[in-house]
Amino acid sequence: MCHFVYLASPLTLSEVRSMLTAGLTADGLSKAEQQVLLKLHYDAQDAMRILHGGCSCDLIRDRQPDHGTDEVIHRQRYRQLGYDRTSMIRYLERHRRSAKDPRPRPPGYWGEAFNAFVVEHARNAGPTLFYRHFSGDGVQADPSLAAALKTLPVSDVRGAVSDWLPEQTPTMIG
């Protein structure tokens, strides 16, 4: 279980992949997950998640130099959500995949790279839905998501991703 950043885009998965900074990837979603996000953005033709390694945590905040600190935070959230030890270990392994960057980047690099992508994507594709979720189970159907939908202008996409993209709040950019 980690942070995941999803988007529903007027572009296809391969078009989005071609726009990403090297080191970031876009993964397709199951049909069920796609439907949850596509219902929130009628002009979108595809839904996906943006990852660095196995999760999107690096887009949300910088990893601590001592990786154990990050894992303590994750373990606390897992316990709050009622996950068992076996699930926690599996999710922590996925989180660790992102930490194994052979060329470490300066603080803020991945968040800035993601923000640059968001701005460029809006310029090329128009309004796009972004959604941040902390889970190991993917996006689940939730009727309250439509009511939580907010819209931000592209000019508000700066600084930390966590500032403009709060958890559990679908956000239309553009």
Secondary structure, DSSP 8 states (H G I E B T S, - for coil): -EEEEEEEESS-HHHHHHHS-TT-EEEE--HHHHHHHHTT-TT--EEEEEEBTTBSHHHHS---SSHHHHHHHHHHHHHHTT--HHHHHHHHHHHHHHH--SS---TTHHHHHHHHHHHHHHHHH--EEEEEEEESS-----THHHHH-EEE-GGG--S-HHHHS-BT--EEE-
